[in-house]
Amino acid sequence: MKRKGKVFILDDDDLITSMVARALEKEGHRVKAAVTPEGLLETLEAWSPDVLLMDIHLPGIDGLSLLKEISRRGLSVRVVMLTADDRAGTAVQAMKLGAADYITKPFHMDEVRIVVRNILERERMRAELGYFRRMCAGEASVEILGESAALRALTAELEQLAAARVNTVLITGESGTGKEVFAKNFHRLLDREGSMPFIRVNCAALPENLLESELFGHERGAFTDAKTEKKGLFELADGGCLLLDEIGEMHPALQGKLLRVLEEREMRRVGGEEDIPVDVRVIATTNRDLQPAVEEGTFRLDLFYRLNAFHLRIPPLRERPEDVPPLARHFLARFSARYNKPRIRDFAPEALRLLQAYAWPGNIRELKNVVERLVVLKDTESIQPEHLPREILGEAAPGAASPPGAFVLPPDGIRLEDLERDLLEQALRRTGGNRAQAARLLGIGYDSLRYRLKKFGITPG
């Protein structure tokens, strides 16, 4: 995808400026032009173009002197010098002063298009690289592993959404279920050639004002510390995907601005006065059920409807035990290679059965941590049941007392399903049938509560 940008043209030949402007506007760039250098620096600061095409010989001042001043002020514009002087020394001098490139007159319009396109692409790659160095250390696996019918259905649906190239996808699920892996696979399905950016931001990790600047960027002087202009993540992700992790934690004021971008496909920087078109697929993930958040007024109803149009719910690992063996074997192979433990090859059948029977409150993330610990601490060809942690074996530490308020198992045992049903009914009675409050009383998610109510055929009220 060709990168679009803002280009300013400064040349005392009105014919050249008009021809170049028309050629670049046909490419989709936003263009401004001037034939005199008066007010150039102020225009650059106010409009913040990406590229400046500037003649080296201008009335009253030469372009090299302006180039020096642009560098001294620290303006972020990339300068391309236009010159009829084809001597190598002139070009070298311009490049030493900070020019990004130079074009010798007379030139063909294709040459201008290519130079501008290459500069914009280099700047995009540089900005992305800086972002990924800051934000994307420790890249997670992008392979979806599992054999359950639920996972196969989700994968098929994800492929359909990617084939349709939908603009927004909402992925929900408990913490550790693999929401980011599904998001990256959506991007991979869209990006067969490997050229589209994929950028992630955690909406819960930044305060409102910083998140706004991170998402939409800001103009120079927009606030006290805004000494230079900054492109936001929507601009950096243009043509690709932007993952908004923990969207449920976004402040309502920002939710309105996000909705405008999703609806109108354009955004405005903090302190800016100009709308910038963006072509971005937005993937939103959350471990919260957004419906109760809408009812409580902490999440906008209109944004919820916009995101919920294409919704993937990833079930917790306890609801798809068939996926435990392939995941456990995958992590075993990965950590055996990482820690140079090639002797550890597999799990004993009984150990796998115990792993499948465990509830995995931390989901795939917990399973990964358990397998890593086993690889580091054990030296065996096969992981046996006795190697597993006590919580998986269902054993308590010898001599340990039950914690205060813990349920004590009767000597004759109990049917776990009866206990679960009774607790569900108690929670609903106590909350007058309010499912969101009942879920909080039981310490489970809203989706998990609905699954259990359906499982037992319980109707609130």
N, C-alpha and C positions, 0 to 999 in steps of 0.2 A: 504493500500500500504506500502510495506517495505521501510524503509528509507535507502538510500545509503549514504555512507560517506567515509572518508579517514582514514585508520588505519595503524599505525606503530607498528611493532613487534620487541622487543628487548629481545633476549634470547641467551645464549651462546651455546645452543644445536641446531645445524643446522637442525636436523631432525624435532624438534618441530616448528621452524620458518617456514620451508618449508611446513609442513602439515597444520599449521594454515593459512598460506598465501593462499594456494590453496583452503581451505574451505571457506575463506572469499571472495576470488575473484569469486567463484561460486555464491555467494550471490549478486554479483554486486558491491562490495566495491572496492575502489582503495587501493592497499596495497603496502607498502614498508617494508623491514625487514633488521635487522642487528644482528650480533652475538657479537659485542663488543660495549661498550658505548662511544667510541671515536667520538666526533663530534655530539653527540646526541642533545644537546641543540641548536646548530646552525641549525641542520636539522629540529628540531621542529619549530624554528622561521621562517625558509625559506619555508617549505612545509605546515605548519599549519594543521597537521592532526586533526581529530575530536577525535580519541581514540588512546591511547598508551597502548599496552599490554607489560608489562615489568617484567622480572624476578627479584625477590627480591635479588638474589645472583648473582652478575656479577663479571667478572675478574677485580681486581684492585679497585673496588668500590661497595658498596651495593646499591640496588635499593632504599632504604629509603632515603639515602643521595641525590640521584638524584631527588627523589620526593620532598624533601625539596627545592632544587634549582629551580625546575619547579614552585613551589608555590611562591617562593621569586621573581622570574622574572615576575610573573603574566601571564604565558602562558595559553592560553585558552583550551589546550588539556585536555581531561578527561582520567585519568590514571587508569588502571586495573592492579593490582599486581598479578604476577604468582609466587606461592610458594609451595614448598614441605612440609613446616612447617604448620601443621594443628592446631597448638595451637591458642586458641582464642586471646591471648595477642598480637600475631603478627598481626592478622587481625585488631584488635582494634587500634594498633599503626599506621598501614598503613592508616586507615580511618581518624584518628585524623590529620595525616599529609596532608590530602586532596585527598586520593584515592577515586575514584568513586565506586570501587568494588574490589573484589579479587577472584581469582580462585585457588583452591588447586590442585596440581599435585598428581597423574596423573588425567587428565580430559578427558571428552568426547567432541568431536568437537561440538556437539549440544549445550553443555553448553557455549562454546565460542560464538557461533552464537547468542544465546539468550541474553547473557550479552551485547554484542556489539549492538544488535538490540534495547534493552531496553534503553541503554545509549543514542543512537542517537534519539530515540523517545522522551525521557525526554528533551533533549536539544532542539529539534524542538518545543516541547510544551512550554518550558520556553521562547524561543525566540519569539514565536507567542504571548504568554501572554504579554510579555513586549511591543511588537509592538501594540497590541490591546489596552493596557492601555494608550499608548501615542496617538494613532491615531483614535481609534474607539469608543470614548465616545459618548453617545447619539445615539445608533443604530437606524436606520430608520426602519419603518414597511416593511415587505417583501411580504405583500399581495397585489396582483393586483386586484383593485376594479374598476368595471365599467360594463356597459351593452351595450355599443355601438358595432356596427358591426366591426369598425376599431380595437377596443381593443380585441375583440374575435379573429380576424384574426391574430393580433400580438402575442397573447398568444399561438395560435396553431402553429405559425411559430417558436416561442421560444422553444416549446416542441419538434418540429422536429429537431432543431439544437442541443438540448441537447441529444436527442436519438441518433443522429449521432456522438456525442462527438467531434464536430468541435473544432479546436484549437484556432480560433480567431473569435470574434464577435464585430462588430461596432454598437453602439447604438447612434443615434443622435436625437436631439429634442431641443426645446427651454428650457431655464432655468426653472426648476420647474415642468417639465412634468413627472418626475418619472423614469429617466434613471437608477438611482442606484437601484430602486426597481426591474426593469427588470433584471439588472445584478445579483442581489441576487437571483432572482427566477431561472435564468439560473444555478447558482451554486447549488441551492437547488435541481433542477431536476437531476443534475449530482451526487449529494451527498446524496443518499437515506439513507445511514447509519450514516450520520453526522460526518464523520471522516476526510473529506477533508478540508484543510485550505482555507479561503477566505480572501484576503488582498487587501486593497484599498490604493491608493496614488493619491493625487491631483497634477497633473503635472504643474499646474499654481501657486502652493503655494510655490515652492522651486526654487531657482536659479539653473542654469545648473549644476554647479559642485556638489552641494549638492544632486540634483536629481539623478545624475549618481551614486554617492556613495550609495544613498538610494536604487536604483534599483539593482545595480550589486554588492554592497559591496566593501570592499577594503582590501588590505593586510596591515599588520603592516609596518609602515614606508613609505606608498605610498605617503603621503604628511605630512605636518608639524604636524598636530594634530592627525594623525593616529597612536596612541600609541599602539593599539591592532588591531587585525584583526576583521573585521565585515562582517557578512553574509548579502547579499542583499535581497531585497524582492522577487526576482526570486527564490532564494534558499529557503526562508521561505515558499513560496507558492508552492514548489515542490509537485506534486501530486494533486494540487488543482487549484484555480482560482486567478488571479491577475487582479484587476480592475484599469485601467489607466484612471482616471477621467480627463477631459479636455485635451485630447490627442492633440487637435489642438494647444495648447500653448507650446508643447514640442519643444525645440531648435532643429534645423535641424541636428546639429552634433550628438545629442543623437538619433534622428530618425534613423540614419544609424545603430547605435549599436542595437537599438531595432529590426530593420528589420533582422539583422543577427541572433538574438535569435529566432525570429519567423521562419526563414527559416531553420536554422541548429539545433535548439533545444538545444543549448549550449551557455554558456556565460563565460565571463572572468572578474574577479574582477579588480577594479582599482589598478594598480600596480602589478597585477598578471601575471604569465607567463603560466598558465595552464587553459585549457578549462574545464568547469564544465558542465556536461549534466543536463538539467532541463526538467521536464515534467509538463508544466504549460499551462492551458487554459487562454488566454489573452482576457479580455473584455475591449474594448476602448469606452469611451463615450465623447461626445462633444456637446456643444450648437452652434457650428459654422458649416457652410457648408464648408466641406474640399475642394470641387471642386474649388471655387474661390481662396482658399489658395494655391492650387497646381498651378493655373494660375499665382498667384503673386510670386511664388517661395519660400513661407514660409513653405510649406509642401511637402515632397518628393513624387513624382509621384509613385515610386515603392512601397513605404509603403502604400500609399493610395489604390493602387490596391490590395495589400495583405490584408488590413483590410476590404476593401469594398466587398470582396467575399461574406460575410454573413453580411448584413446590415439591421438593424431594425430602421425605422424612427418612432418615437412616435409623433403623431400629437398633436398640442396644444389643450388645453381644450376647446377653443372656436370652434374648429372643431368637437368636440364630446360632445355636451351639454347633451346627455343622461347619461353621466358618472357623471354629477354634483350631482344629488340627492343621489346616493349611497355613493359617497365620502363625501358629506356634513353630511350625517347621521352617517357615520363611525367616522368622527372627532367629531361630537356632542357627541356620546357615549363615545369616549375616553376622551375628556376633561371634560365631566360631571362627570366621575369617578375620574379623576385626581383632580378636584377642589371641589369634594364632592357636586355636584349640581344635585342630582338624580331627582329633580322635573322637570328639562328641558328634555322633552321626544322626541320632534320632531319639524319639521318646518310646518308652515301653508302652504297649497297648493299655495297660491299667493306668499308667500316668496320664495318657491322653484322655481316658474315660473320666478321670478325676478333674482334669482341666475343663472338659466339656460340662461337667456337673456343677462347676463353680459359677456363682452369679456374676462375677466380674463387675463390681460397682464402678471401677475405673475404666471399663471397656477395653478397647484395643491398646490404649496407652498403658494400662496396668499389666496386660498380658506381655507387652514388649518389655517392660521393666522386670517382670518376674523371670522371663527367659534370659535376659541379660545377666541377671544375678546368678542364675543357675550355671550359665556358661563360665562366668568368672570364678565361681567358688567350687565347682565340681570338676573332677578329672575322671571321666568315665566314658565308655562308648555309647551308653544309652541312659537317658534320664529315667530313673525309676521312681515309683510312688513315694518312697521314703525320702527322696531328694526334694520333694515339693514343699513349699511353705506351709506352716500349720493351718493358716486360714483356709487354704485349699483342701487340706486333709480333713478339716472340720474338727481339729484337735485344739484344746486349750492348753496353755502352758501348765506343767505339773505344779499343783499346789496353788494355782492362781484362783483368787476369789472372783465371784461375779461382780461386775461393776455396779454401783448404786443404780437402782431403777431398772436393771436388766431383767428381761424375761427369763424365768427359770423353767427349764424343761421338766415336766412332771415325770415321775419314775416310770409310769406306764407309757410315756410318749404322747404324741399328739399328731393329728392330721394337719399338716402345714397349710393345706388349702382352706380348711375350716377356720384356722387362725387368721389367714389373710382376708378371707371374706368378712369375718367378724370385725376386723380392724377397719376395713373399708366402710362398712355400714356405720360403725361408731363415728368415724370421721365425718361422714355425710350428715348424720344426725346432729352432731355437735355444731356443724357449720350451716345448718338449715338447708342442706342440699347444694351449697356453693362449692363447685368442683375445684375452683382455683384455690380456695382456702383449705379444702380438704387435702389437696395435693401438698400444700405447705406443711400441714400438720403431720403428714406421713413422711415428709422429707423426700418426695419423689416429684418428677416433672409432670406437667399437665397431660402430655401425651401418654406417659406411662400410666397415669391414673385412668385415663379413658380406655386404654388397652385392658387394664384389669377389670374395670366395670363391665366391659363387653364380654370379657372372658367368663365372669361369674353371672352375667345376665342381671346386673344390678342397675336399676333405674333411679337416679336421684329424685328424692321426694316421694 
